[in-house]
Amino acid sequence: MMDILEISQQHYYQGRLTEAIDVLQAAIDAGEDNPRVWLAYATRLVYAIFVLNYDPSSALDALDKVFALAGDDPHLQAACWTQYGRAHYYVGFEEREFDQAVHYLQTASQIQEQIQDDRGLSESSLFLGLIEQFSGNREKAIKLFNKAYGVGMKHPVEKSYAALHIGLLEQQDEQWAASLERFQEAINLRQSVNFMIALPMPYIFAGDSLAELGQTASAHAHYEKAIQFGQEVDHQRAILFAKLSLGILYHDVGDYQRARPYLVEASSLAQKMGHISAQEMAEERISTIP
């Protein structure tokens, strides 16, 4: 069982989400009924709703199976509630319909508090914080992100997400130096466990803070790192935003010769991906180049 879980996690950490799912699917098709294998499978399917546009019903059906196999195990039950919450968060995000997600995540967090499941509590608190943030409740979001950070202290992946989102709120407050420290912490935590799939984005956010601090060369280096890691794990969204950020960086300091190719590439990528707002941002700046 552990070999299957480790192989799947390695695929996932390296950005091969489909392969991570396929390894577990093969075991399940061969008759595997261990609830931890099913939980890993369901968790990967939940994430695939977000990054690969998977049908949510597959993830929810797998979670139902986990719940049936979990029996009276509160750790497994809480993990299921967390993943139900994540799935409904992704499904309801565009319309900001979070009621079901909140119900599931709060149910999970209550159990996790009782059984002192710090890793699980960090994850559920993070998603509750995201819901508060996107519902306009900034102070509640900050408290939940800080909680996720505190209880996730011994769990690098969960702690890295909390640090990242605290940094993004600091960035909104134009606390560029403070946010940069948070993003660098997220980078270090992810590198410590070889969590490569999630490395590109904190490099981009760190580059944004560096750009605001006037450190153009360092910002450029961080954006290039994001492109490098994005290519290694096929993170097309990260590549798009790193190139867009590079174009904006040089456009806004008046270096139009360097800005243009990045902006053109970003516009083309955004068009292929159907990312209208990113395409508009790139084309707006292209139109102002003398």
C-alpha positions in Angstrom: 0.0 0.0 0.0 2.7 2.5 1.0 4.5 1.9 -2.3 1.4 2.9 -4.2 0.9 6.0 -2.1 4.5 7.0 -2.4 4.6 6.5 -6.1 1.4 8.5 -6.5 2.7 11.3 -4.3 6.0 11.5 -6.2 4.1 11.9 -9.5 1.9 14.6 -7.9 4.8 16.5 -6.4 6.6 16.5 -9.8 3.6 17.9 -11.6 2.3 14.6 -13.1 -1.2 14.7 -11.7 -2.7 12.4 -14.3 -0.1 9.8 -13.6 -0.7 10.2 -9.9 -4.3 9.4 -10.4 -3.6 6.5 -12.9 -1.4 4.7 -10.4 -4.2 4.7 -7.8 -6.9 3.9 -10.3 -5.0 0.8 -11.4 -4.8 -0.4 -7.8 -8.5 0.2 -7.3 -9.4 -1.5 -10.5 -7.4 -4.5 -9.3 -9.6 -4.7 -6.2 -7.8 -2.4 -3.7 -10.2 -1.5 -0.9 -7.9 0.1 1.6 -9.5 3.4 2.6 -6.2 5.3 2.6 -5.6 4.4 -1.1 -9.1 5.5 -1.9 -8.6 8.7 0.1 -5.4 9.5 -1.9 -7.3 8.8 -5.1 -10.2 11.0 -4.1 -7.9 13.8 -3.0 -6.1 13.8 -6.4 -9.4 13.8 -8.2 -10.5 16.8 -6.1 -7.4 18.7 -7.1 -8.0 17.7 -10.7 -11.3 19.6 -10.6 -9.2 22.8 -10.2 -6.3 22.2 -12.5 -7.6 19.8 -15.1 -11.3 20.7 -15.2 -12.3 17.1 -14.1 -16.0 16.4 -13.6 -16.6 16.8 -9.8 -18.9 13.7 -9.7 -15.9 11.4 -10.0 -14.2 12.9 -6.9 -17.4 13.0 -4.9 -18.2 9.3 -5.8 -14.7 8.4 -4.6 -15.1 10.3 -1.4 -18.4 8.5 -0.8 -16.5 5.2 -1.1 -13.8 6.4 1.4 -16.5 7.4 3.9 -18.1 3.9 3.5 -14.7 2.3 4.2 -13.7 4.7 7.0 -15.9 3.1 9.6 -15.5 4.9 13.0 -12.0 6.3 12.1 -12.3 10.1 12.9 -9.1 10.9 11.0 -10.5 9.4 7.8 -13.9 10.9 8.4 -12.4 14.4 8.9 -10.2 14.0 5.8 -13.3 13.2 3.8 -15.1 16.3 5.0 -12.2 18.4 4.1 -12.1 17.0 0.6 -15.8 17.4 0.2 -15.3 21.0 1.2 -12.5 21.6 -1.3 -14.5 20.0 -4.1 -17.5 22.3 -3.4 -15.2 25.3 -3.0 -13.8 24.7 -6.6 -17.3 24.1 -8.0 -18.8 27.1 -6.4 -15.9 29.5 -6.9 -17.0 31.4 -10.0 -20.5 32.1 -8.6 -19.1 32.6 -5.0 -21.5 29.9 -3.8 -19.7 28.5 -0.7 -22.4 27.4 1.7 -21.9 23.7 1.1 -18.1 24.1 1.2 -18.3 25.9 4.5 -20.5 23.3 6.1 -18.1 20.5 5.1 -14.9 22.3 6.1 -16.3 23.4 9.4 -17.4 19.8 10.1 -13.9 18.7 9.3 -12.2 21.3 11.4 -14.3 20.5 14.5 -13.3 16.9 14.3 -9.6 17.8 13.6 -9.6 20.1 16.7 -10.9 17.3 18.9 -8.4 14.6 17.6 -5.5 17.1 17.3 -5.0 16.4 13.6 -2.8 19.5 12.9 -2.1 18.7 9.3 -5.8 18.3 8.5 -6.8 21.3 10.5 -4.3 23.5 8.7 -5.8 22.4 5.3 -9.4 23.0 6.3 -8.6 26.3 8.0 -6.8 27.5 4.8 -9.8 26.8 2.7 -12.2 28.4 5.2 -9.8 31.4 5.0 -10.0 31.5 1.2 -13.8 31.4 1.4 -13.8 34.4 3.8 -11.3 36.2 1.6 -13.3 35.8 -1.5 -16.5 36.6 0.4 -15.0 40.0 1.4 -14.3 39.1 5.0 -10.7 40.1 5.1 -10.1 40.0 8.9 -11.7 36.6 9.2 -9.5 35.4 6.4 -6.3 36.7 8.1 -7.2 34.9 11.3 -7.9 31.6 9.5 -4.6 31.8 7.5 -2.7 32.5 10.7 -4.4 29.5 12.3 -3.5 27.4 9.3 0.1 28.6 9.6 0.3 27.9 13.3 -1.1 24.4 13.4 0.7 23.5 10.2 4.1 24.3 11.7 5.4 20.7 11.4 3.9 20.2 7.9 5.8 21.9 5.2 3.2 21.7 2.4 0.4 23.0 4.5 2.5 25.7 6.2 3.7 26.8 2.8 0.2 27.5 1.6 -0.6 29.5 4.7 2.5 31.5 4.4 1.7 32.2 0.7 -1.8 33.4 1.4 -0.7 35.6 4.3 1.9 37.1 1.9 -0.8 37.8 -0.7 -2.9 39.7 1.8 0.3 41.7 2.9 0.9 42.4 -0.8 -2.6 43.8 -1.1 -1.7 46.2 1.7 1.5 47.2 -0.2 3.7 45.6 2.5 6.2 44.6 -0.1 9.1 43.6 2.1 6.9 41.6 4.5 5.2 39.8 1.7 8.5 39.0 0.1 9.6 37.2 3.3 6.4 35.1 3.2 6.9 34.1 -0.4 10.5 33.2 0.2 9.4 31.1 3.2 6.8 29.3 1.0 9.6 28.6 -1.6 11.9 27.2 1.0 9.3 25.0 2.5 8.3 23.5 -0.8 11.9 23.0 -1.9 12.5 21.2 1.4 10.1 18.4 0.4 10.6 18.6 -3.3 7.1 19.9 -3.9 7.9 21.1 -7.4 4.4 21.4 -8.8 3.7 24.3 -6.4 7.1 26.1 -6.8 6.3 28.4 -9.7 3.6 30.6 -8.2 5.5 31.8 -5.1 8.4 32.8 -7.4 6.0 34.9 -9.4 4.5 36.6 -6.3 8.0 37.2 -4.9 8.9 38.8 -8.3 5.9 41.1 -8.0 7.0 42.3 -4.5 10.6 42.8 -5.7 9.3 44.8 -8.7 7.4 47.1 -6.4 10.6 47.5 -4.3 12.4 48.6 -7.4 14.7 45.5 -7.5 14.2 44.9 -11.2 17.1 42.4 -11.7 16.0 40.3 -8.8 12.4 40.4 -9.9 13.5 39.2 -13.4 15.4 36.3 -11.9 12.4 35.2 -9.9 10.1 35.3 -12.9 12.6 33.3 -15.0 12.8 30.7 -12.2 9.0 30.5 -12.3 9.2 29.8 -16.1 11.9 27.2 -15.6 10.0 25.3 -12.9 6.7 25.8 -14.8 8.2 24.1 -17.8 9.6 21.3 -15.8 6.2 20.5 -14.3 4.1 21.7 -17.3 2.4 24.4 -15.3 1.1 26.5 -18.2 -0.7 29.0 -16.0 2.5 29.8 -14.2 4.4 30.2 -17.4 1.7 32.6 -18.7 1.8 34.8 -15.7 5.6 34.8 -15.3 5.9 36.0 -18.9 3.1 38.5 -18.5 4.9 39.8 -15.3 8.2 40.1 -17.1 6.5 42.1 -19.9 4.8 44.4 -17.4 8.0 44.8 -15.4 10.0 46.1 -18.4 7.0 48.0 -19.9 6.5 50.0 -16.6 10.2 51.0 -16.4 10.1 52.1 -20.1 12.3 49.3 -21.5 9.9 48.6 -24.4 12.3 46.6 -26.4 12.6 44.0 -23.7 8.9 44.2 -22.8 7.4 43.5 -26.2 8.5 39.8 -26.7 7.3 38.8 -23.3 3.9 40.6 -23.7 3.4 39.0 -27.2 4.2 35.6 -25.8 1.9 36.1 -22.9 -0.9 37.3 -25.1 -0.6 34.2 -27.3 -0.5 31.9 -24.4 -3.5 33.6 -22.8 -5.5 33.3 -26.0 -4.7 29.5 -26.2 -5.8 29.0 -22.6 -8.9 31.2 -22.9 -7.6 33.5 -20.1 -9.3 36.7 -21.3 -8.2 39.0 -18.5 -4.5 38.1 -19.0 -4.7 38.6 -22.7 -6.3 42.0 -22.2 -3.6 43.0 -19.8 -0.9 42.0 -22.3 -2.5 43.6 -25.3 -3.2 46.8 -23.4 0.5 47.3 -22.7 1.5 46.3 -26.2 -0.8 49.0 -27.6 1.0 51.7 -25.6 4.5 50.7 -26.8 5.8 53.5 -29.1 
